[in-house]
Amino acid sequence: MTPRTVEAAPGIWVATHQGPPARHLLTDEDLAGAGRLPGWQAAQHLAGRSALRHLLTARFPEAARARVVYGPHGRPELAGLPRIDISVSHDGELGAACAARDRAVGVDIQHAPEVLRPGLLRRCLKQHAPVLDRLPPARRNLEFAWVWTVQEACVKAAGTGLSGRPWAIDVTPLTRLGSWGAYRWVSLREHSPVPLSCAFAEPPAASTFQEAA
């Protein structure tokens, strides 16, 4: 997965990163933060920060080197730039970031699990679990990961993290678009071979949602 930036919906930008850290974009603070972590956590931290710096450089250059701080529930923010909302995710060597202006956003990227416990499937899918149970195991696990990225992205956009009980969010499997309360979500199936979804609040004046091309 080469670094790329896509518009998931109007004004909602998502970037991914895989491979060596983008050291030419990372700040000293990014690198210092990684230096305080164990090896595998440092790699994940740098993957997420690389995706974020790619995205900010491409779409919000005034924030390209802004300091990242953390709010309640560990939600990342850009110091001094409250109008640019960000979210960061990582799984192993993969990093993803989402950003928008004047919109709360959340993003999540996840590899499909090798083993999926039936109890976890039922907890997260509830009445939809039989739909995935009818699929071959590899496809079932992949589709479960797509659902989980939506659930995680939604609670990240809401700023609640796991305390927001992502597993309770109703997500119809095998779909690309949906909503949860005041938030819309998009699964970027056309752009990522690894499950990757983002969620976002509508702008105050918006009354309709149009699918991004």
Residue pairs with C-beta under 8 A, 6 or more apart in sequence:
1 16
1 17
1 18
1 94
1 192
1 193
1 194
2 18
2 19
3 15
3 16
3 17
3 18
3 22
3 50
3 51
3 54
4 15
4 16
4 191
5 13
5 14
5 15
5 54
5 55
5 58
5 59
6 13
6 14
6 15
6 188
6 191
7 13
7 14
7 212
8 14
8 98
8 186
8 188
8 198
8 212
9 184
9 186
9 200
9 209
9 210
9 211
9 212
10 210
10 212
11 100
11 101
11 103
11 203
12 98
12 100
12 103
12 105
12 186
12 198
12 200
12 212
13 55
13 58
13 59
13 98
13 99
13 100
14 55
14 96
14 97
14 98
14 107
14 188
14 191
14 196
14 198
15 51
15 52
15 54
15 55
15 58
15 96
15 97
15 98
16 51
16 94
16 95
16 96
16 109
16 192
16 196
17 47
17 48
17 50
17 51
17 54
17 94
17 95
17 96
18 47
18 93
18 94
18 95
19 93
21 34
21 46
21 47
21 49
21 50
22 50
22 53
22 54
23 31
25 50
25 53
25 54
25 57
25 64
26 46
26 49
26 50
26 53
27 53
27 65
27 67
29 67
29 68
30 45
30 46
30 49
30 53
30 68
31 46
33 45
33 49
34 42
34 43
34 45
34 46
34 49
35 42
37 45
43 93
44 90
44 91
44 92
44 95
45 90
46 95
47 90
47 92
47 93
47 94
47 95
48 88
48 89
48 90
48 95
48 96
48 97
49 68
49 88
49 95
50 95
51 88
51 90
51 95
51 96
51 97
52 68
52 86
52 88
52 95
52 97
52 99
53 64
53 65
54 97
55 97
55 98
55 99
56 63
56 64
56 66
56 86
56 99
57 64
59 99
60 84
60 99
60 101
62 81
63 78
63 81
63 84
63 99
66 78
66 79
66 80
66 81
66 84
67 78
67 79
67 80
68 76
68 77
68 78
68 79
68 86
69 76
69 77
69 78
69 79
70 76
70 77
71 77
71 159
72 159
73 159
73 160
73 161
73 163
74 161
75 87
75 156
75 159
75 161
76 86
76 87
76 88
77 85
77 86
78 84
78 86
83 101
83 102
84 99
84 100
84 101
85 99
85 100
85 101
85 102
85 103
85 104
85 105
86 97
86 98
86 99
86 105
87 97
87 98
87 99
87 105
87 106
87 107
87 153
87 156
87 157
87 198
88 95
88 96
88 97
88 98
88 107
89 95
89 96
89 97
89 107
89 108
89 109
89 152
89 156
90 96
90 109
91 109
91 110
91 111
91 194
92 111
94 109
94 111
94 194
95 109
96 107
96 108
96 109
96 196
97 107
98 105
98 106
98 107
98 153
98 198
98 200
99 105
100 200
102 203
103 200
103 201
103 202
103 203
104 157
104 158
104 159
104 183
104 200
104 201
105 156
105 157
105 198
105 199
105 200
105 201
106 152
106 153
106 154
106 155
106 156
106 157
106 158
106 183
106 198
106 199
106 200
107 153
107 156
107 196
107 197
107 198
107 199
108 148
108 149
108 150
108 152
108 153
108 156
108 196
108 197
108 198
109 149
109 192
109 194
109 195
109 196
110 145
110 148
110 149
110 152
110 194
110 195
111 145
111 194
111 195
112 138
112 141
112 142
112 144
112 145
112 195
113 141
113 144
113 145
114 141
115 141
116 137
116 140
116 141
116 144
121 129
121 132
121 133
121 140
121 144
122 129
123 167
124 144
124 147
124 148
124 151
124 167
125 131
125 132
125 144
125 147
125 171
125 173
126 170
128 147
128 171
128 172
128 173
131 173
131 174
132 140
132 143
132 144
132 173
133 140
135 143
142 195
143 173
143 174
144 173
145 195
146 173
146 187
146 189
146 195
146 197
147 171
147 173
148 166
148 195
149 187
149 195
149 196
149 197
150 169
150 171
150 178
150 185
150 187
150 197
150 199
151 166
151 167
151 169
151 171
152 166
152 197
153 185
153 197
153 198
153 199
154 164
154 166
154 169
154 180
154 183
154 185
154 199
155 161
155 162
155 163
155 164
155 165
155 166
155 169
156 199
157 183
157 199
157 200
157 201
158 164
158 181
158 183
169 180
170 180
171 178
171 180
171 185
172 178
175 187
176 186
176 187
176 189
177 184
177 185
177 186
177 187
177 211
178 184
178 185
179 185
179 209
180 199
182 201
182 202
183 199
183 200
183 201
184 199
184 200
184 201
184 202
184 209
185 197
185 198
185 199
185 200
186 197
186 198
186 199
186 212
187 195
187 196
187 197
188 196
188 197
188 198
202 209
